[in-house]
Amino acid sequence: MIKKGENVPLGKYYITVVVFIENDQGQFLLQKRVQNKDGKWATTGGHPKSGQSSLEGIVAEIEEELGINVKQNELTLFKTIQTEDDFVDLYY
């Protein structure tokens, strides 16, 4: 397990999840970050907890950050991007 703030060992990766939520008018939901008090606008996302799948992680992040309950079957994984030390799963 890699804990937040730790260096990622060579050959190991962590998972990042991000969701893009669009309404019927083609508008995307952004959140204003207040937790770290920088006030910037951002997409919703984070890192699944140990033992969670990517899909379980993004459902939990949406609930935690936006207070919206979504079902796993309402989300679609549309891209996975590999970076130097993580896999980023993008959901719609």
Steps between C-alpha positions, in 0.01 A plus 500: 500500500626846408385769743430860404820702490728197468727453202380237258751213482640423155273256319201579724202717409201655668153563357348841446133534407333803338140550388345739249130558575289657222138612523230496230603849381858387430640680805769336712495501878812643662565534870661790679773359720461626853660211688853620427376863494649589162154575357583358156248325278562131433353177378399246762739219578753349731654166587311182589560372850692177547284208384266714289480464124535805280123506446425467873750777564342750261151428636634570852675821384181632338306437822774645720577810294161583346243326719356329191406132511574326171481135410797325345298423185442875446872555437711411199877459503604671177878524532793383710819703488829363634741754644838451661355373827123460463213384285232767456152362430268756341126446544198666341 
